[in-house]
């Protein structure tokens, strides 16, 4: 049939979030109830049965087979007991012996099936929009696209179905960023009071330069424009998204002084060095800078490595635990994943090597000469044997394209999380000292070590330092009165609130569409409706 299904895409859903009832079900006003149509179909099916088959536990679609079962024909391979098992899967369900029309077993030979209907809540009498035969032991996602098109009822063309997935934070941010651009005129007019320093910030960095202030040709031109009018910066704020735009707007003229003070006194965690770059296909993206560090494995026939879980120091001893010397080791593994940890960061995230702290056999003490098994609160910390490690070797400049940064700089913990999630498909490319990509490197991701920037790096004032960015912005906020940091938090709170509202409305819409068999509820929209096997 020529269906008219309206399935909302996420951007479309979110663009109309402020309008109440976006996920309501719309049903046409037909003069005749669908229930009458359904009853007529059921009556027609029933009229096909002979008197000898209407007492079978479930309907048998093949009338010849139904007659043979009713007459006790043992050559039918199906008997009344099989039909009773089928009927007893779900008391109150609608079951039959028929051909599956959906699910993994769709098109198979006749078997025990549940007639699963997708229904839409409408007052006290729900309407049916689609129907499918699902074999016992099979399942179907309660989504209109999973049902056979031939089973859609007339009502299906009058329903606005929920989206396939709930709105994400990224979806909300995209919508709010577009709203930010619509207010560009106001922002540009307000920016006329901003001076040359912030005009400089609106300019584009050269490749490899990542700070707020710079000396590239684009930066110098931005400063000249800013001396005459800060409108250039405000135009940039309108196109920098919800969060970035709100931060720039709140800073104003006095933000420059406050930002410099915050930059001077900053401290905090190191930030990963993430730069604008071109990938091997020439596309603009963000790249995480790092190095590939080759390693020469320890010779475990004559030496053994130890790791201090308190201080992160490493030491190499002879195989008899004597002659120990501190050395920097890399590619450290403590054993199998079942018994120990495959990497240092895996152990560190497990409540500080909790498995080792609980296993005395893994604990050693160093007295300055030899390693001794056992630990008795030695101030030097707990040493534990390393199953495999290597000494640092050749270094290759490298970077990873398409690595997302954070407003105040991504941290080493973000790298560990990203590496674990992208272990199989990570792409590593070579780079020169300017950060230009060279060739794809066929290297192990475990040999990639990211470069970080510390807050202590650079001069007294170093706005290029990403690790100082948070203190710089907080300082700018203090100088600006309203505060850039407050604006940052406020913008994120607004995004959070919008996202919660969008998800709530989406989940409300799911409540109005459900799947059932007979009087048995199976699942809400987008959930899995499961039919158990016959017993």
SULMOPE-V371017 format. One record per pair of residues at least 24 apart in sequence whose C-alpha atoms are under 7 Angstrom apart, sorted by the first residue. I is the first residue (numbers start at 0). GAP is how many residues later the second one is. Records with the same first field share a line. If there is no record, write none. Layout:
BEGIN
I: GAP, GAP
END
This chain:
BEGIN
0: 149
2: 154
3: 153
4: 151, 152, 154
5: 153, 154, 155
6: 153, 154, 155, 156
7: 153, 154, 155
8: 154
9: 153, 157
10: 160
13: 158, 161, 488
14: 160
16: 485
22: 139, 482, 483, 486
23: 485
24: 134, 135
25: 132, 133, 134
26: 131, 132
27: 130
56: 26, 27, 30
57: 25, 29, 37, 38, 39
58: 37, 38
59: 36, 37, 38
60: 36, 37
84: 449, 450
85: 26, 448
88: 443, 445
91: 426, 427, 428
92: 424, 425, 426, 427
93: 423, 424
99: 33, 34, 35
100: 31, 32, 33
101: 30, 31, 32, 45, 46
102: 31, 35, 36, 37
103: 34
104: 30, 33
110: 24
111: 24
113: 403
114: 402
115: 399, 400, 401
116: 398, 399, 400
117: 396, 397, 398
118: 394, 395, 396
119: 392, 393, 394
120: 391, 392
128: 24, 26, 27
135: 395, 396, 397, 398
136: 394, 395, 396
137: 392, 393
138: 389, 390, 391, 392
139: 388, 389, 390
140: 385, 386, 387, 388
141: 372, 373, 381, 382, 383, 384, 385, 386, 387
142: 382, 383
161: 347, 348
163: 362
165: 337, 340
166: 335, 336
168: 330
171: 323, 327
172: 322
175: 66
176: 64, 65
179: 58, 61, 62
180: 57, 58
182: 55
183: 51, 54
186: 47, 48, 51
187: 43, 46, 47
188: 42
190: 39, 40, 42, 43
191: 37, 38, 39
192: 36, 37, 60
193: 32, 35, 36, 58, 59
194: 31, 32, 34, 35, 58
195: 27, 28, 30, 31
196: 26, 59
197: 28, 35
198: 24, 26, 27, 31, 33, 34
199: 26
201: 30, 31, 34
206: 69, 70, 227, 228
207: 67, 226, 227
209: 65, 254
210: 252, 253, 254, 255
211: 251, 252
212: 250, 251
241: 249
242: 245, 248, 249
245: 241, 242, 245
246: 237, 238, 240, 241
247: 236
249: 230, 232, 233, 234, 237
250: 225, 226, 229, 232, 233
251: 228
253: 225, 226
254: 221, 222, 224, 225
255: 220
256: 219, 222
257: 217, 218, 219, 220, 221
258: 213, 214, 216, 217
259: 201, 212
260: 214
261: 209, 210, 212, 213
262: 198, 199, 200, 205, 208, 209
263: 196, 197
265: 189, 202, 205
266: 188, 201
267: 187, 199
268: 185, 198
269: 141, 182, 183, 184, 185, 197
270: 138, 139, 140, 181, 182, 183, 195, 196
271: 137, 138, 139, 140, 178, 179, 180, 181
272: 178, 179, 180
273: 131
276: 158, 159
277: 158, 159
278: 122, 158
279: 157
284: 116, 117
285: 115, 116, 117, 118
286: 112, 113, 114, 115, 116
287: 111, 112, 113, 115, 162
288: 109, 110, 111, 161, 162
289: 107, 108, 109, 158, 159, 160, 161
290: 104, 105, 106, 107, 157, 158, 159
291: 103, 104, 105, 106, 155, 156, 157
292: 99, 100, 101, 102, 103, 154, 155
293: 98, 99, 100, 101, 153
294: 95, 96, 97, 98
295: 94, 95, 96, 97
296: 92, 93, 94
297: 91, 92
304: 80, 81
305: 77, 78, 79, 80
306: 76, 77, 78, 79
307: 73, 74, 75, 76
308: 44, 73, 74
309: 71, 72
320: 49, 50
321: 47, 48, 49
322: 46, 47
323: 45, 46
327: 63
328: 60, 61, 62, 63
329: 59, 60, 61, 62
330: 58, 59
331: 54, 56, 57
332: 53, 54, 55, 56
333: 52, 53, 54
334: 52
396: 33, 34, 35
397: 30, 31, 32, 33
398: 29, 30, 31, 32
399: 27, 28, 29
407: 61, 62
408: 57, 58
END
